[in-house]
Amino acid sequence: VALKLFRDAGTVTDGDPAHEIDVGSALTHPNVIRVLGATPRPQLGLVLELLQLNKASAGGGWGELGKPPNFDTCARDTYPAGTTFGAPFVLRALSGVAAACAHLHAQQLSHGDLYAHNTLVRHDGEPKVGDFGAAYNYAPLGAEAAPLVERVEVRAFGCLAE
């Protein structure tokens, strides 16, 4: 297993550890990092499926699809200089991320932070979406709001695909 420990909740800038625990625990999909359990306070954390990391992105390990955004790039995914992806990799990665988002939307959940840095990929493009700290249930907003919330996530997916 892997363990993700949350920093002090008062310093987290991209979501709420409780959201990540609740939403992550409710999801079962092959393209979502599986949450197996949570650690209690005072040190909140997640017990996750173990994905062997491979920084070289060769072989069978997993690596981050992209780099984290910063104030200059927060609306765009960024990648290390010289990064290229072949068509089979791109198709598999985007298909898997789209399937994960469709699974969330079927449960009226929005990821809320869909970027390349929240997606792990294998060398063959198989993705696993994680980091559900900004996720939320949009059902209370009503049926009229659902398509609008989903459009925002589709826009984020479009930025990822670009």
Secondary structure, 3 states (H helix, E strand, C coil): CEEEECCCHHHCCCCCHHHHHHHHHHCCCCCECCEEEEECCCCCEEEECCCCECCCCCCCCEEECCECCCCCCCCCCECCCCCCCCHHHHHHHHHHHHHHHHHHHHCCEECCCCCHHHEEEECCCCEEECCCCCCEECHHHCCCCHHHHHHHHHHHHHHHHC
